[in-house]
Amino acid sequence: MEMILVSACLLGRKVRYDGAAKPVNAALMDRWRTEGRIVPFCPEVSGGLPVPRPAAELDGAAGAVLEGEARVRTEAGADVTGAFVRGARLALEAAERAGARMAILKEGSPSCGTHRVYDGTFSGTSRPGAGVTTTVLERAGIRVFSENELPEAADYLAALEGHS
């Protein structure tokens, strides 16, 4: 059975920077949970950050963060790059341990964003790009979807299991 790494906040866990959750109420997610496919994970908490915590944004591309050429900072300027990189590596380890070849992560997050992240100005402006965890997972060959792409994720899961 294929396993799916999922952002813990999407499963109702209150692990986001603001102490909230962003649960996805979808029949697919419920079915996968019932089937025992879900591997919940919060890279930011696993990387050592508390709940709640100051919001953080990337000051460059996630790839540049991983190469040490950009940072992840809070609005006050605190550098939290180490926690984000550590959490991303732990997410990859969790996915590999579970044999997960796909993930569903929270769009917009500096860790988990799949198509967009906030631009580093703390103005609420987003830009195209991926988060640190998404980048680490994708570089390792794990396909990442946002919570807005559950039908596409279901199609990919079916293809992985030979039911396409």
trRosetta pair geometry for C-beta under 8 A, 3 or more apart (Angstrom, degrees):
i j d omega theta_ij theta_ji phi_ij phi_ji
1 35 7.0 -164 -165 157 139 109
1 36 7.4 54 117 84 155 96
1 37 6.4 -121 154 -95 112 88
1 161 8.0 2 -135 -105 44 123
2 37 6.6 23 95 -141 64 116
2 99 7.8 -126 -137 118 47 99
2 100 7.4 85 178 -127 72 54
2 101 6.6 -67 -147 34 107 100
2 102 7.2 31 167 23 122 109
2 157 5.7 -177 84 -149 146 85
2 160 5.0 78 -90 109 152 133
2 161 5.7 -109 -13 -61 122 99
3 37 5.5 -180 -126 -166 46 64
3 38 7.7 -176 -163 -63 77 5
3 39 5.4 51 167 -26 117 115
3 95 7.9 176 102 -148 112 59
3 98 4.3 -117 110 150 161 111
3 99 5.6 103 22 74 118 78
3 100 4.2 -84 95 -80 95 82
4 32 6.0 -20 32 -176 139 142
4 37 5.1 40 13 142 97 104
4 38 5.9 -32 70 -104 93 51
4 39 6.6 -178 85 20 39 83
4 100 5.9 130 -106 -139 15 115
4 102 5.6 -29 -119 88 81 93
4 103 6.6 143 -173 -110 68 34
4 104 6.1 20 169 0 118 100
4 153 7.5 70 -134 176 137 123
4 157 7.2 -34 -71 -94 121 122
5 39 4.8 -40 -101 75 57 110
5 41 5.6 -21 -165 20 96 130
5 91 6.6 100 -178 -175 146 90
5 94 6.4 112 -116 105 118 105
5 95 4.5 -48 -48 -92 140 97
5 98 7.0 148 -70 56 84 141
5 100 4.6 129 -28 123 88 164
5 102 7.4 -169 29 103 79 42
5 103 3.9 -27 71 -109 100 97
5 104 7.5 175 89 27 55 56
5 105 7.8 4 113 -63 95 91
5 137 7.4 -144 66 -120 148 142
5 142 7.3 14 24 179 130 144
6 10 5.7 -107 170 70 101 122
6 11 6.0 96 116 -45 125 112
6 29 7.7 112 -134 -139 153 103
6 38 5.2 -32 14 -151 132 96
6 39 6.7 141 16 65 75 52
6 40 5.8 -39 73 -102 91 54
6 41 7.1 133 67 26 42 77
6 103 6.9 -179 -74 -161 37 68
6 104 4.9 0 -114 62 81 95
6 105 7.6 -170 -150 -76 39 48
7 10 4.6 85 75 -2 93 107
7 11 7.6 -179 96 -5 53 86
7 40 7.9 -3 124 -152 17 68
7 41 7.0 -65 -111 74 31 66
7 42 6.7 65 -162 -97 67 64
7 104 7.0 -100 9 108 83 66
7 105 4.7 99 -42 -139 112 55
7 106 4.3 -124 112 -23 175 93
7 109 7.4 148 -124 9 148 158
7 112 5.1 41 -87 -135 130 163
7 147 7.6 -74 40 -53 122 110
8 11 5.7 -64 -158 39 43 109
8 13 4.0 -39 158 53 99 139
8 15 5.0 36 93 22 122 147
8 40 4.4 77 -101 176 79 102
8 41 5.9 -147 -39 72 95 14
8 42 4.1 -62 28 -45 124 94
8 45 7.5 -45 44 29 146 133
9 12 7.9 134 -173 -2 34 6
9 13 6.0 -92 -86 69 36 78
9 14 7.7 64 -119 -116 78 19
9 15 5.4 -122 -68 57 85 90
9 16 4.9 70 -112 -55 141 93
9 20 7.6 58 -149 108 113 64
9 21 5.0 -177 -157 -146 68 60
9 22 4.9 38 144 29 107 87
9 23 7.7 -123 155 -62 55 48
9 42 6.6 88 -29 -100 83 110
9 106 5.7 11 66 -64 121 144
10 21 8.0 -168 -51 -180 11 88
10 22 6.0 -26 -89 88 53 86
10 23 6.5 98 -177 -129 35 34
10 24 4.8 6 -171 -8 94 107
10 29 7.5 -126 147 -134 106 147
10 104 6.7 -111 90 118 167 104
10 105 7.8 -159 -19 -145 138 23
10 106 5.9 -164 -50 -73 103 89
10 147 5.3 -167 -122 -90 131 129
11 21 7.8 -87 75 -161 44 124
11 23 6.6 -9 153 -119 9 82
11 24 7.8 -23 -73 30 39 87
11 29 7.8 -160 -100 176 71 123
11 33 7.4 137 -133 -96 108 126
11 38 6.8 122 -96 172 136 145
11 40 5.2 -75 25 -108 156 120
12 21 4.9 49 -159 162 32 158
12 23 4.1 25 -77 -86 75 121
13 21 5.7 145 69 -107 27 117
13 40 6.6 105 -13 -179 142 138
13 42 6.9 -123 99 -42 132 126
14 19 5.7 12 170 172 108 58
14 20 6.0 -66 -138 -152 84 14
14 21 4.8 -77 -82 -43 55 92
14 51 6.7 129 127 165 78 144
15 21 7.2 56 18 -96 66 76
15 42 4.2 -95 141 -92 152 164
15 44 7.3 149 152 66 101 102
15 45 5.0 -72 -161 -32 116 138
15 51 5.5 -98 -140 -85 45 145
16 19 6.8 -55 72 26 77 13
16 20 5.0 -27 51 64 127 68
16 21 6.6 174 -7 -91 108 27
16 22 6.6 80 -56 -18 140 98
16 51 7.4 88 62 -131 32 108
16 52 8.0 -4 100 -122 62 79
17 44 7.3 -56 -69 141 80 164
17 49 8.0 -33 -105 142 77 136
17 51 7.7 -136 -124 -122 19 69
17 52 6.2 57 160 -163 45 79
17 53 5.0 -84 -141 66 74 81
17 54 6.9 -38 -170 110 117 18
17 55 5.0 107 132 -91 158 57
17 56 7.1 -171 -100 7 143 79
18 52 5.6 4 -152 -131 20 121
18 55 7.6 8 -54 -68 88 94
19 51 5.5 122 -102 169 65 90
19 52 4.0 -59 -43 -67 97 100
22 106 6.2 97 63 -125 140 122
22 147 7.6 -157 124 3 114 170
24 29 5.1 124 98 -30 112 164
24 147 4.9 -149 -82 -158 134 120
24 150 7.4 154 171 -64 142 133
25 29 7.7 -130 -143 55 12 129
26 29 4.5 85 66 8 94 103
26 30 6.9 -163 92 -6 48 86
26 150 5.5 -123 155 -93 164 176
27 30 5.5 -57 -148 39 33 114
27 31 6.2 36 154 -23 68 105
28 31 5.7 -56 -149 35 30 111
28 32 6.3 26 155 -16 65 106
28 150 4.9 151 61 172 147 123
28 151 7.7 -158 -48 -76 157 46
28 153 7.6 124 147 80 146 109
28 154 5.5 -96 -136 -71 138 123
29 32 5.8 -54 -146 38 31 110
29 33 6.3 35 153 -22 64 106
29 38 7.8 58 -165 -83 74 132
29 104 7.9 -129 -101 93 102 163
29 150 6.8 -76 -44 -123 89 135
30 33 5.7 -55 -149 35 29 113
30 34 6.3 29 153 -18 65 107
31 34 5.7 -56 -149 37 31 111
31 35 6.2 27 154 -15 66 109
32 35 5.6 -57 -144 41 31 110
32 37 4.4 -75 -169 57 86 123
32 38 5.6 102 129 -53 100 93
33 36 7.8 41 173 -68 31 26
33 37 7.5 -83 -70 46 22 79
33 38 5.1 -5 -100 -5 64 139
39 94 6.0 163 157 152 128 105
39 95 6.9 156 86 -98 150 53
39 98 4.5 -83 -78 -59 150 173
39 100 5.7 -107 22 -50 139 141
41 46 6.7 -18 -169 -26 86 144
41 90 7.9 -177 -163 118 121 91
41 91 5.3 128 142 -120 144 84
41 94 5.2 150 -94 90 141 161
41 95 7.9 -76 -5 -51 161 79
42 45 4.2 40 100 24 121 110
42 46 6.0 156 85 -13 63 90
42 87 7.6 -50 130 -158 55 126
43 46 5.6 -61 -138 47 30 110
43 47 5.7 34 160 -25 67 111
43 84 7.2 55 132 -149 113 52
43 87 3.2 108 170 150 77 109
43 88 5.5 44 -160 -70 143 46
43 90 6.6 154 -131 65 74 97
43 91 4.6 -37 -86 -45 107 124
43 111 4.6 179 69 -171 124 140
43 112 7.0 162 21 -58 119 91
43 132 7.5 -162 129 85 150 101
43 133 4.4 -157 -28 -78 165 138
44 47 5.7 -55 -145 36 25 113
44 49 4.7 -44 166 48 86 131
44 53 7.3 -153 157 47 125 149
44 83 6.7 48 -152 140 60 110
44 84 6.9 -10 -104 -100 74 67
44 87 5.5 8 -73 -112 23 172
44 111 5.4 -128 -50 -34 91 150
45 48 8.0 141 177 7 29 10
45 49 6.1 -87 -92 67 36 77
45 50 7.9 53 -121 -130 75 14
45 51 6.3 -13 -97 -38 112 109
45 87 7.5 102 48 -118 37 127
46 86 7.7 -152 117 122 78 87
46 87 4.8 121 75 -128 89 82
46 90 4.6 -150 141 99 129 147
46 91 7.0 144 63 -56 149 73
46 94 8.0 -84 -126 -32 167 136
47 82 7.7 159 175 121 110 58
47 83 3.9 110 133 178 113 66
47 84 6.0 76 169 -73 173 18
47 85 7.4 119 -135 57 131 39
47 86 4.2 129 -139 80 86 94
47 87 2.7 -65 -43 -44 113 96
47 88 7.5 27 -76 -7 128 57
47 90 6.7 -165 -72 20 66 128
48 82 7.9 -19 48 112 135 94
48 83 4.7 -118 59 -121 95 102
48 86 6.4 23 -1 83 109 144
48 87 7.6 -130 12 -57 67 96
49 53 4.8 0 170 -82 108 169
49 80 6.6 42 -89 -163 122 130
49 83 4.9 96 -46 165 95 151
49 87 7.7 -33 7 -53 103 139
50 53 5.1 141 70 -73 69 100
53 56 7.7 -17 124 -23 111 105
54 74 3.9 42 111 -144 132 132
54 75 6.5 -129 177 25 118 85
54 76 6.5 -64 -154 11 165 108
54 78 6.9 102 59 41 145 127
55 74 6.7 120 77 -140 47 76
55 75 6.4 40 70 -23 94 104
55 122 7.1 127 96 -122 123 100
56 72 5.2 46 161 164 124 97
56 73 6.3 175 -149 93 85 20
56 74 5.2 -56 -92 -81 76 60
56 80 5.2 -81 -109 52 149 136
56 84 7.3 -145 117 -62 149 127
56 110 5.4 -91 102 31 90 156
57 72 7.2 -172 93 -152 21 69
57 73 6.8 -27 60 64 67 68
57 75 7.9 58 10 -68 107 68
57 110 5.7 -166 -126 -77 32 129
57 117 7.3 140 -152 156 79 99
57 118 4.5 -81 -121 92 117 109
57 119 7.0 5 177 71 135 27
57 120 4.6 -178 124 -98 116 42
57 121 7.5 -70 103 22 162 33
57 122 6.2 -154 0 -65 141 70
58 61 7.1 41 153 -128 138 7
58 62 6.2 -69 -118 -72 154 65
58 65 6.2 -86 -137 -51 106 133
58 70 6.5 42 -178 139 89 128
58 71 7.9 168 -151 94 52 37
58 72 5.6 -36 -96 -101 58 76
58 110 5.1 163 -36 -140 87 103
58 117 5.6 26 21 135 123 144
58 118 7.6 143 28 72 77 67
58 120 5.8 -76 90 -71 47 100
58 129 7.3 -125 67 123 148 146
58 131 7.5 -166 -40 -125 131 58
58 132 7.4 166 -88 -46 119 92
59 70 5.4 -166 80 -169 76 94
59 71 5.3 12 34 60 119 77
59 72 7.4 -170 3 -93 81 26
59 73 5.9 28 -33 13 118 113
59 120 4.3 114 -104 -141 52 140
60 64 4.1 -63 126 80 127 143
60 65 6.5 166 74 -50 95 76
60 69 6.6 -95 106 110 162 83
60 70 2.7 -125 48 -111 125 146
60 71 7.4 75 17 23 102 47
60 120 7.5 46 -30 -63 39 153
61 64 4.5 96 61 4 82 103
61 65 7.2 -138 101 -7 46 83
61 70 6.4 136 46 12 50 158
61 129 6.0 -142 -124 -140 74 126
62 65 5.3 -47 -151 30 40 117
62 66 6.5 38 152 -17 67 101
62 117 7.5 134 -47 -24 105 160
62 129 6.7 150 -9 168 96 105
62 130 5.3 -74 17 91 144 79
62 131 5.8 110 -88 162 140 18
62 132 4.8 -168 -147 -85 107 48
62 134 7.0 65 97 64 178 89
62 135 4.0 180 118 -21 130 146
63 66 5.7 -54 -151 36 34 110
63 67 6.4 23 152 -10 66 109
63 135 5.8 -154 -66 -159 66 144
64 67 5.7 -60 -144 45 34 106
64 69 4.2 -85 -167 79 88 103
64 70 3.7 63 112 -2 112 115
65 68 7.8 44 178 -67 29 20
65 69 7.6 -90 -61 57 21 62
65 70 4.7 -62 -67 79 63 93
65 71 6.6 124 -119 -101 88 13
65 72 6.1 43 -132 -38 138 90
65 81 6.2 -159 -161 -140 100 105
65 84 7.0 -39 164 101 143 131
65 85 7.0 -159 143 -72 101 100
65 132 5.6 -73 91 -100 144 107
66 85 6.6 143 -108 -118 64 106
66 88 7.8 -88 -92 89 106 157
66 132 6.8 150 -58 -145 92 87
66 135 6.4 -140 -26 113 137 133
66 136 7.0 161 -98 -75 137 86
71 79 5.4 -61 -170 -133 132 98
71 81 4.8 -86 -148 -59 71 127
72 79 7.3 100 72 -162 56 57
72 80 5.2 -69 104 76 100 80
72 81 4.6 143 31 -89 85 60
72 83 8.0 -107 81 61 132 83
72 84 4.6 56 24 0 162 154
72 110 5.7 122 -136 157 118 141
72 132 6.8 -53 -57 -39 138 138
73 77 5.8 -21 -175 -147 126 32
73 78 6.4 151 -156 73 72 42
73 79 5.7 -37 -99 -97 83 50
73 80 6.8 142 -112 18 27 82
73 81 7.8 -10 -58 -44 61 86
73 120 7.5 61 47 -148 102 89
74 77 6.8 -35 71 31 75 20
74 78 4.4 15 28 47 115 95
74 80 6.3 75 -35 -15 89 121
75 122 4.4 78 -105 -100 105 161
79 82 7.7 66 132 -2 93 89
80 83 5.0 -41 180 37 85 116
80 84 6.1 87 123 -23 85 100
81 84 5.8 -65 -151 39 33 109
81 85 6.1 25 158 -15 72 109
82 85 6.0 -58 -144 40 28 106
82 86 6.0 27 158 -17 65 111
83 86 5.7 -54 -141 41 28 112
83 87 6.1 30 158 -20 63 109
84 87 5.8 -54 -144 38 27 111
84 88 6.4 30 155 -22 62 106
84 110 6.6 -58 -124 122 140 108
84 111 5.9 -147 -144 -89 91 89
84 132 4.7 92 156 38 108 162
84 133 7.8 -115 -175 -40 77 82
85 88 5.7 -52 -147 33 31 113
85 89 6.5 29 154 -16 64 105
85 132 6.3 -100 -83 180 52 139
86 89 5.9 -58 -151 37 30 108
86 90 6.3 28 152 -17 65 109
87 90 5.6 -56 -145 39 32 111
87 91 6.3 39 152 -25 65 102
87 111 6.2 -43 104 -129 132 134
87 132 7.7 82 73 96 96 123
87 133 6.5 -58 116 -76 93 112
88 91 5.6 -48 -150 30 32 115
88 92 6.7 33 151 -17 62 101
88 111 6.7 -160 -73 -150 88 88
88 132 4.7 -107 -60 131 141 95
88 133 4.1 -152 -113 -94 82 59
88 135 7.4 -10 -155 62 145 82
88 136 4.1 130 162 1 113 149
88 137 7.7 -121 -166 -29 87 78
89 92 5.7 -50 -153 34 35 112
89 93 6.5 38 148 -19 65 103
89 136 6.5 -120 -74 -160 49 155
90 93 5.4 -49 -147 36 37 114
90 94 6.3 39 152 -21 66 102
91 94 5.7 -52 -148 35 32 111
91 95 6.4 32 152 -18 65 105
91 103 7.9 48 168 -119 115 154
91 133 4.9 37 38 -148 161 115
91 136 6.9 113 69 83 109 129
91 137 6.6 -61 118 -63 115 107
92 95 5.7 -53 -147 37 32 111
92 96 6.2 30 156 -17 66 108
92 136 5.3 -100 -49 140 124 114
92 137 6.0 -164 -90 -88 84 64
92 140 5.5 120 -142 -9 120 161
92 142 7.5 -166 -123 2 77 141
93 96 5.8 -57 -145 40 29 109
93 97 6.2 33 155 -22 65 106
94 97 5.8 -51 -145 34 29 113
94 98 6.4 16 158 -7 63 111
94 100 7.9 6 120 22 72 130
95 98 6.1 -67 -149 45 27 102
95 100 4.2 -91 -154 64 77 111
95 103 6.5 -56 -102 -68 132 114
95 137 6.5 85 -3 -124 166 105
95 140 7.8 129 85 94 134 141
95 142 5.6 -1 159 -102 155 157
96 99 7.4 34 -173 -75 31 31
96 100 7.7 -74 -50 43 22 76
96 140 7.6 -80 -65 164 109 145
100 103 6.5 75 146 -70 130 77
100 142 6.7 41 116 -135 86 124
101 141 7.4 -43 -148 125 85 90
101 142 5.9 -157 -165 -123 37 70
101 143 6.7 32 143 17 74 91
101 160 6.0 163 73 -129 132 141
102 142 6.4 173 -92 -174 22 79
102 143 4.7 -22 -111 67 83 93
102 144 7.4 167 -163 -82 60 31
102 145 7.0 15 -179 0 106 103
102 153 6.6 142 160 -150 137 90
102 156 5.8 135 -104 118 149 128
102 157 6.6 -110 40 -77 157 77
102 160 7.0 -122 -21 -39 123 153
103 134 7.9 -155 86 -112 132 67
103 137 5.6 -39 11 -175 145 162
103 142 5.8 48 -10 149 106 120
103 143 7.3 177 25 89 67 48
103 144 4.8 -16 67 -112 101 75
103 145 7.1 180 91 29 51 67
104 144 7.7 155 -91 -161 24 60
104 145 5.1 -25 -107 75 72 94
104 146 7.2 60 -161 169 70 10
104 147 6.1 89 169 -84 104 58
104 149 7.7 -160 -128 69 93 87
104 150 7.2 35 -128 -96 141 72
104 153 5.7 12 -82 -113 111 160
105 109 7.1 -109 158 46 100 126
105 111 7.7 -126 -172 113 129 82
105 112 3.5 -150 172 -168 113 103
105 113 7.5 -82 119 -20 115 9
105 114 6.0 140 69 -53 103 101
105 131 7.3 -130 141 45 141 130
105 133 6.7 179 -130 97 153 119
105 134 5.9 -148 64 -78 157 97
105 144 5.7 -15 13 -164 118 110
105 145 7.5 144 23 76 69 43
105 146 6.5 -56 74 -109 64 51
105 147 7.7 -107 93 -35 23 79
106 109 4.6 63 92 -16 105 129
106 111 8.0 44 56 74 102 91
106 112 4.4 67 48 95 76 138
106 113 7.4 -40 102 -72 64 47
106 146 7.4 38 -172 -148 13 80
106 147 6.3 10 -109 -16 49 119
107 112 7.6 -77 -52 116 17 91
107 113 5.8 55 -161 -131 42 64
107 114 5.8 -59 -101 27 75 91
107 115 6.6 -13 -136 38 106 88
107 116 6.5 39 -179 51 95 88
107 146 3.9 38 -63 -149 104 133
107 147 6.3 -113 -6 30 97 85
107 148 6.0 3 -26 1 147 112
108 113 5.2 157 5 -99 4 104
108 116 5.9 -4 -90 94 62 91
108 117 6.5 131 -158 -115 35 40
108 118 6.7 50 -173 -37 82 83
108 126 6.3 -71 -125 -108 89 139
109 112 4.0 29 66 46 131 87
109 113 5.0 -169 55 -41 53 74
109 117 7.3 -48 87 -118 26 86
109 131 5.3 -2 98 -78 76 154
110 113 6.8 11 -83 -3 17 114
110 117 5.7 86 -102 -156 53 120
110 118 7.0 -54 -65 39 90 92
110 131 5.2 124 154 -130 24 101
110 132 6.6 24 147 -4 74 98
111 131 4.6 43 112 162 14 137
111 132 5.5 -46 -124 49 52 92
111 133 4.4 35 173 -3 82 115
111 134 7.6 126 145 -12 46 80
112 131 5.0 6 23 48 16 155
112 133 5.5 -12 -81 59 59 125
112 134 6.0 105 -155 -44 33 99
113 116 5.8 -103 -169 83 123 40
113 117 4.1 180 49 -76 166 82
113 129 6.8 43 112 98 132 72
113 130 5.8 -178 99 -151 83 37
113 131 4.0 122 33 -35 77 98
113 134 6.3 -94 78 -2 48 145
113 146 7.8 -2 -157 -98 44 113
114 130 6.0 -1 -147 -120 26 89
114 131 7.6 -33 -53 13 37 92
114 134 5.4 -176 -99 -127 57 149
114 144 5.3 -163 -116 126 109 107
114 145 6.6 11 -118 -176 166 17
114 146 4.3 -138 30 -56 134 92
114 149 7.7 -88 90 10 160 135
115 128 6.6 -51 168 -141 68 73
115 129 7.9 84 160 54 27 24
115 130 7.3 10 -69 -81 18 72
115 146 6.4 -67 5 -31 100 136
116 126 4.5 52 165 159 118 127
116 127 6.6 168 -150 82 82 26
116 128 5.8 -60 -98 -107 73 36
116 129 6.5 64 -135 43 32 62
117 126 6.4 171 93 -150 20 90
117 127 6.6 -25 66 60 68 75
117 129 4.7 -60 23 84 106 105
117 130 6.9 39 -31 133 117 5
117 131 5.7 141 -90 -73 124 71
118 121 7.8 -127 161 41 93 65
118 122 7.5 59 153 -89 134 37
118 124 7.3 -68 -131 -136 116 18
118 125 6.8 104 -154 77 74 47
118 126 5.3 -66 -95 -98 48 69
118 127 7.6 71 -173 14 17 78
119 123 7.4 -26 57 43 110 98
119 125 4.9 -25 16 99 127 96
119 126 6.4 170 -32 -137 85 19
119 127 4.5 87 -89 -14 96 114
121 125 6.1 11 53 43 121 114
130 134 4.2 -124 -178 95 110 128
130 135 5.1 139 105 -59 122 83
130 138 7.1 -28 176 5 168 142
130 144 7.7 96 -144 82 126 146
131 134 4.7 94 56 11 78 106
131 135 6.9 -142 95 -8 39 90
132 135 5.9 -59 -151 35 27 111
132 136 6.5 25 154 -17 64 106
133 136 5.7 -54 -148 37 34 110
133 137 6.2 30 156 -16 67 107
134 137 5.9 -59 -148 40 28 109
134 138 6.1 23 159 -15 66 110
134 144 4.9 167 -141 130 88 171
135 138 6.0 -56 -140 40 27 107
135 139 6.2 30 159 -21 63 108
136 139 5.9 -57 -148 35 27 111
136 140 6.6 16 155 -11 61 111
137 140 5.8 -69 -155 42 31 106
137 142 4.1 -70 178 69 91 121
137 144 5.4 101 93 -60 131 119
138 141 7.6 78 -173 -53 33 10
138 142 6.5 -94 -79 66 33 67
138 143 7.5 57 -110 -112 76 29
138 144 5.7 -75 -63 5 95 116
143 156 5.8 -136 106 -174 153 152
145 149 4.1 -129 -169 85 105 121
145 150 7.4 133 137 -80 138 33
145 152 5.9 175 -124 89 131 105
145 153 4.2 -131 41 -74 166 105
145 156 7.3 -172 -46 21 130 145
146 149 5.1 90 53 6 71 104
147 150 7.0 6 -171 -49 46 95
149 152 4.3 -39 178 43 97 119
149 153 5.7 108 116 -28 84 93
150 153 5.3 -53 -142 37 35 115
150 154 6.3 40 156 -23 67 101
151 154 5.6 -51 -149 33 33 113
151 155 6.6 35 152 -19 64 102
152 155 5.6 -50 -150 34 35 113
152 156 6.4 35 151 -19 65 104
153 156 5.6 -53 -148 37 33 112
153 157 6.3 37 151 -21 65 105
154 157 5.6 -51 -147 35 32 114
154 158 6.4 35 153 -20 64 103
155 158 5.7 -53 -151 34 31 112
155 159 6.5 31 150 -19 64 105
155 164 7.2 63 -174 -118 74 95
156 159 5.6 -54 -150 36 33 112
156 160 6.4 37 151 -22 66 103
157 160 5.6 -51 -148 33 32 113
157 161 6.4 14 157 -4 65 110
158 161 6.0 -68 -148 48 29 100
158 163 4.2 -89 -166 79 84 99
158 164 5.2 124 119 -77 98 62
159 162 7.6 45 -175 -70 30 22
159 163 7.5 -97 -64 56 24 60
159 164 4.1 34 -95 -58 71 129
